[in-house]
């Protein structure tokens, strides 16, 4: 009698297990009750469902894509859409259709027409030196994150020798001041980057000197290394005459009488309340 009861209980238990295993949700709750580390099929299925549009052939391929989806990687659109022939030759997938520069510019802006000075890798068309052409976990498909990428080429010990860099803390990013592709300044400074530390003369004066209004401080000032006062690139009058024509200035009676004085004796190099940027000394 006891043996029959055991047989009945055993059969009921087996049937229960079989029935539970038919439902992924029930199976998961049953198995996770007895064992640790049982994967949740609902979460996995939801991830797989979202990536079916990328590729669903083969278990190994699926598992690889599943891991990529979990890592929240960013995909280059042609790669995500499997348009390999957009960039690669038909029968030589390892070779691109053209050099990086020409190939990237079929979709992206040509920086030669945007900036006067280009970052070295951009100028030579080495886009993949900083960007991954397929996928990345960093924004902009960068191969590394922000400052880490810059310091692959730029010597940190050398940078810290300049007074501006050795005052920056670890939270400051290179891109706060520098454009990674190009700019209209020698050191690829972004427009108005100097105003992060210095006064913004655009809001201080009614009339602003042209280079100041354009945010081109480096037209007159060095990048914090200069033998001239105020880090100027040249002596005052010589610097002004880089842009202003001396012959035109000497045609006016006022300048003929003051040609031995410094320009900044009468003019404020940043801005003023009048059209000629005259300072208080000149207005007296």
Backbone torsions as a table, in degrees:
resi	resn	phi	psi	omega
1	UNK	NA	-47.3	179.1
2	UNK	-60.6	-38.8	-179.8
3	UNK	-63.9	-39.2	179.4
4	UNK	-65.7	-39.2	179.6
5	UNK	-63.4	-43.6	177.6
6	UNK	-60.5	-41.4	179.6
7	UNK	-63.2	-40.8	-179.3
8	UNK	-67.1	-45.8	178.9
9	UNK	-60.9	-41.5	-179.9
10	UNK	-62.2	-45.0	-179.4
11	UNK	-64.9	-40.4	178.4
12	UNK	-62.9	-41.5	-179.7
13	UNK	-64.3	-42.8	179.4
14	UNK	-63.0	-44.9	179.3
15	UNK	-61.9	-39.3	179.8
16	UNK	-63.2	-44.9	-179.6
17	UNK	-62.7	-42.7	179.9
18	UNK	-62.4	-44.1	-178.6
19	UNK	-65.7	-40.8	179.8
20	UNK	-65.4	-40.0	-177.1
21	UNK	-67.7	-18.9	178.8
22	UNK	-70.1	-26.7	179.2
23	UNK	-102.6	117.7	-179.6
24	UNK	-56.0	-39.7	-178.1
25	UNK	-66.4	-46.9	179.6
26	UNK	-66.0	-40.7	179.5
27	UNK	-60.3	-42.6	-179.4
28	UNK	-62.2	-45.7	-179.2
29	UNK	-65.0	-37.8	-178.8
30	UNK	-68.5	-47.5	-176.8
31	UNK	-69.1	-40.3	-178.0
32	UNK	-68.2	-18.2	177.7
33	UNK	-68.9	-36.4	-177.1
34	UNK	-97.5	-27.6	-172.6
35	UNK	-127.3	151.0	176.4
36	UNK	-94.4	153.9	173.3
37	UNK	79.1	16.0	178.5
38	UNK	-74.0	123.4	-177.6
39	UNK	-67.0	142.0	178.9
40	UNK	-80.2	112.7	-176.4
41	UNK	-68.0	-26.4	-177.9
42	UNK	-67.9	-46.4	179.8
43	UNK	-65.1	-42.8	179.9
44	UNK	-64.1	-42.0	-179.1
45	UNK	-64.3	-35.8	-179.7
46	UNK	-67.6	-37.3	177.7
47	UNK	-67.5	-44.6	-179.4
48	UNK	-62.5	-39.7	-179.7
49	UNK	-61.2	-35.7	-178.2
50	UNK	-75.5	-20.6	-176.7
51	UNK	-109.1	8.0	178.3
52	UNK	-60.6	-28.7	-179.7
53	UNK	-69.8	-19.8	179.4
54	UNK	-83.2	-52.1	179.3
55	UNK	-172.3	136.5	179.9
56	UNK	-134.8	19.8	-177.1
57	UNK	-100.8	122.9	175.2
58	UNK	84.9	136.6	-178.3
59	UNK	-67.3	-37.5	179.9
60	UNK	-65.4	-42.2	179.2
61	UNK	-64.6	-42.1	-179.0
62	UNK	-63.3	-44.5	-180.0
63	UNK	-63.3	-37.6	178.5
64	UNK	-64.4	-44.7	179.9
65	UNK	-67.6	-33.9	178.7
66	UNK	-61.8	-42.3	178.6
67	UNK	-66.0	-38.2	178.6
68	UNK	-64.6	-40.3	-179.7
69	UNK	-64.8	-37.6	179.7
70	UNK	-66.6	-31.7	-177.8
71	UNK	-82.4	-2.3	177.3
72	UNK	55.7	47.4	178.8
73	UNK	-75.6	154.1	177.6
74	UNK	-97.3	134.4	-176.5
75	UNK	-108.5	140.7	170.8
76	UNK	-70.7	126.5	-173.5
77	UNK	-48.3	-46.2	179.1
78	UNK	-60.6	-35.9	178.9
79	UNK	-70.0	-43.0	-179.6
80	UNK	-64.6	-35.8	-179.2
81	UNK	-87.5	4.3	177.8
82	UNK	59.5	35.9	176.7
83	UNK	-95.6	63.5	-174.7
84	UNK	-60.8	-36.7	-176.1
85	UNK	-70.2	-9.0	174.7
86	UNK	-64.8	-34.9	-176.8
87	UNK	-116.3	-25.0	-174.9
88	UNK	-111.6	150.5	176.1
89	UNK	-67.9	149.3	-171.6
90	UNK	-58.4	-46.4	-174.7
91	UNK	-106.2	4.0	177.8
92	UNK	-135.0	76.9	-172.9
93	UNK	-61.8	-22.4	-178.6
94	UNK	-79.7	-11.9	-178.3
95	UNK	-107.6	135.9	179.2
96	UNK	-79.9	165.1	-179.0
97	UNK	-67.7	-30.5	-179.1
98	UNK	-153.3	-178.0	176.2
99	UNK	-67.2	160.0	-173.6
100	UNK	-52.7	-42.3	-175.0
101	UNK	-62.3	-52.8	-179.1
102	UNK	-65.6	-37.8	-178.7
103	UNK	-66.5	-48.2	-178.6
104	UNK	-64.5	-33.6	-177.2
105	UNK	-76.0	-6.0	173.4
106	UNK	-68.2	-22.1	178.7
107	UNK	-120.2	-33.7	-173.4
108	UNK	-100.3	161.0	-179.0
109	UNK	-62.2	144.7	175.4
110	UNK	-88.9	110.2	-173.6
111	UNK	-69.3	-17.3	177.8
112	UNK	-60.3	-30.3	-178.6
113	UNK	-91.8	-0.4	-177.3
114	UNK	-107.3	-38.1	-173.4
115	UNK	-125.3	150.7	175.8
116	UNK	-78.0	-33.9	-179.7
117	UNK	-121.0	131.3	-178.7
118	UNK	-110.0	147.3	172.5
119	UNK	-64.0	139.8	-174.9
120	UNK	-45.4	-56.2	-179.2
121	UNK	-59.3	-33.4	178.8
122	UNK	-69.3	-43.6	-178.2
123	UNK	-61.4	-37.3	-179.0
124	UNK	-90.5	-1.4	177.5
125	UNK	78.7	21.4	-180.0
126	UNK	-91.1	59.9	-176.6
127	UNK	-60.8	-37.0	-177.0
128	UNK	-74.7	-0.7	173.6
129	UNK	-70.4	-27.5	-179.8
130	UNK	-116.4	-25.8	-175.5
131	UNK	-115.4	141.2	173.6
132	UNK	-88.6	125.7	-175.5
133	UNK	-74.8	-7.4	-177.6
134	UNK	-113.9	-58.9	-175.6
135	UNK	-158.0	157.6	178.5
136	UNK	-161.8	155.3	175.8
137	UNK	-92.0	2.3	179.3
138	UNK	-110.0	147.6	179.9
139	UNK	-60.9	142.6	-178.7
140	UNK	77.5	12.1	-178.2
141	UNK	56.5	33.6	178.3
142	UNK	-69.3	149.5	179.5
143	UNK	-76.3	-26.4	175.0
144	UNK	-141.5	176.0	-174.4
145	UNK	-96.8	119.6	170.1
146	UNK	43.1	-115.4	-172.0
147	UNK	-58.8	-32.3	179.6
148	UNK	-60.1	-38.5	-179.9
149	UNK	-69.1	-43.8	-179.4
150	UNK	-61.3	-38.8	-176.0
151	UNK	-77.7	-1.1	172.2
152	UNK	-67.6	-30.5	-178.6
153	UNK	-113.2	-38.4	-176.4
154	UNK	-88.4	131.2	-176.3
155	UNK	-76.0	114.6	-177.2
156	UNK	-63.0	-39.7	-179.3
157	UNK	-63.5	-35.4	177.7
158	UNK	-69.9	-42.3	-179.5
159	UNK	-61.9	-37.8	-177.2
160	UNK	-72.2	-7.2	176.7
161	UNK	-76.2	-19.9	179.1
162	UNK	-84.7	143.9	-174.4
163	UNK	-63.1	-29.8	-178.8
164	UNK	-73.5	-40.4	-176.1
165	UNK	-75.6	-34.7	-177.2
166	UNK	-75.7	-3.8	175.8
167	UNK	-99.2	-3.3	-178.2
168	UNK	-87.1	143.5	177.3
169	UNK	-93.3	177.9	-174.0
170	UNK	-68.1	-17.3	-179.4
171	UNK	-79.1	-17.1	-180.0
172	UNK	-75.5	134.5	-180.0
173	UNK	-104.7	147.7	178.5
174	UNK	-56.5	-36.8	-176.2
175	UNK	-72.5	-8.1	174.8
176	UNK	-64.5	-29.8	-177.5
177	UNK	-118.5	-27.6	-173.3
178	UNK	-112.9	141.1	174.8
179	UNK	-89.3	124.2	-174.4
180	UNK	-72.0	-11.5	-178.3
181	UNK	-105.4	-43.6	-179.4
182	UNK	175.5	174.8	178.9
183	UNK	-166.0	179.6	177.1
184	UNK	-98.4	16.8	178.7
185	UNK	-126.2	160.4	-175.6
186	UNK	-61.3	-40.5	-175.0
187	UNK	-100.0	20.5	176.5
188	UNK	56.8	34.1	179.2
189	UNK	-72.1	139.3	178.1
190	UNK	-75.1	155.1	-178.8
191	UNK	-60.4	133.6	179.3
192	UNK	66.6	16.4	179.6
193	UNK	-64.4	-29.9	-179.3
194	UNK	-65.1	-27.3	-176.9
195	UNK	-72.3	-1.8	173.4
196	UNK	-68.1	-26.1	179.2
197	UNK	-119.2	-32.5	-174.9
198	UNK	-102.5	164.5	179.8
199	UNK	-59.6	143.1	175.6
200	UNK	-90.9	100.7	-175.7
201	UNK	-70.0	-17.3	177.9
202	UNK	-63.3	-30.6	179.1
203	UNK	-96.2	-8.5	-176.5
204	UNK	-92.6	-34.4	-176.1
205	UNK	-118.1	151.1	175.3
206	UNK	-74.4	-36.0	177.9
207	UNK	-119.0	126.4	-174.3
208	UNK	-117.6	140.2	176.8
209	UNK	-60.1	140.0	-174.0
210	UNK	-48.1	-54.8	180.0
211	UNK	-60.3	-33.9	178.7
212	UNK	-67.3	-44.7	179.9
213	UNK	-62.0	-32.4	-179.8
214	UNK	-85.1	-3.3	-179.4
215	UNK	74.8	19.9	-177.0
216	UNK	-99.0	62.0	-178.8
217	UNK	-59.4	-33.1	-176.4
218	UNK	-72.7	-4.4	172.7
219	UNK	-66.0	-27.3	-177.9
220	UNK	-119.0	-26.1	-175.5
221	UNK	-113.8	143.6	173.3
222	UNK	-75.5	169.0	179.7
223	UNK	-83.1	56.0	176.6
224	UNK	73.5	22.2	172.0
225	UNK	-141.4	101.6	-179.2
226	UNK	-156.4	150.1	177.1
227	UNK	-87.5	-10.8	-178.8
228	UNK	-87.3	154.2	175.4
229	UNK	-59.2	146.2	178.9
230	UNK	59.8	22.1	177.7
231	UNK	59.1	33.6	178.8
232	UNK	-70.4	153.5	-179.5
233	UNK	-80.1	-17.5	179.0
234	UNK	-155.8	173.0	175.9
235	UNK	-62.7	155.3	-168.9
236	UNK	-49.5	-63.3	-175.5
237	UNK	-64.9	-39.1	178.0
238	UNK	-62.7	-36.2	178.5
239	UNK	-67.1	-44.8	-179.5
240	UNK	-62.6	-37.8	-176.7
241	UNK	-77.2	-0.7	171.5
242	UNK	-66.9	-28.0	-179.0
243	UNK	-115.2	-38.9	-177.1
244	UNK	-90.1	135.7	-176.1
245	UNK	-81.8	120.6	-177.0
246	UNK	-63.1	-37.4	-179.1
247	UNK	-64.4	-40.7	178.4
248	UNK	-66.6	-39.5	-179.1
249	UNK	-65.7	-38.8	-176.8
250	UNK	-74.2	-7.5	176.9
251	UNK	-73.5	-21.3	-179.9
252	UNK	-88.5	141.4	-177.3
253	UNK	-62.5	-33.1	-178.6
254	UNK	-62.7	-43.6	-177.5
255	UNK	-75.2	-27.7	178.6
256	UNK	-64.3	-34.6	-177.9
257	UNK	-79.8	-16.8	-174.5
258	UNK	-123.1	22.5	-175.1
259	UNK	-69.1	-6.8	176.9
260	UNK	-98.0	-3.5	-179.0
261	UNK	-94.3	166.0	175.4
262	UNK	-78.0	143.5	179.5
263	UNK	-57.4	-37.2	-175.9
264	UNK	-75.7	-1.9	174.0
265	UNK	-65.2	-34.9	-178.4
266	UNK	-111.2	-26.8	-173.5
267	UNK	-113.9	140.1	174.0
268	UNK	-88.2	120.8	-174.8
269	UNK	-69.2	-10.7	-178.9
270	UNK	-103.0	-44.1	-179.2
271	UNK	175.3	177.3	179.5
272	UNK	-167.5	-173.4	-178.0
273	UNK	-91.5	-5.7	-178.4
274	UNK	-127.8	170.8	-173.3
275	UNK	-61.7	-36.4	-175.8
276	UNK	-94.5	12.0	177.9
277	UNK	55.5	36.0	179.6
278	UNK	-70.9	139.8	178.8
279	UNK	-92.8	-179.4	-173.5
280	UNK	-63.1	-34.7	-179.0
281	UNK	-63.2	-42.2	-178.3
282	UNK	-72.2	-27.1	-176.6
283	UNK	-83.4	-12.2	-178.6
284	UNK	-75.5	NA	NA
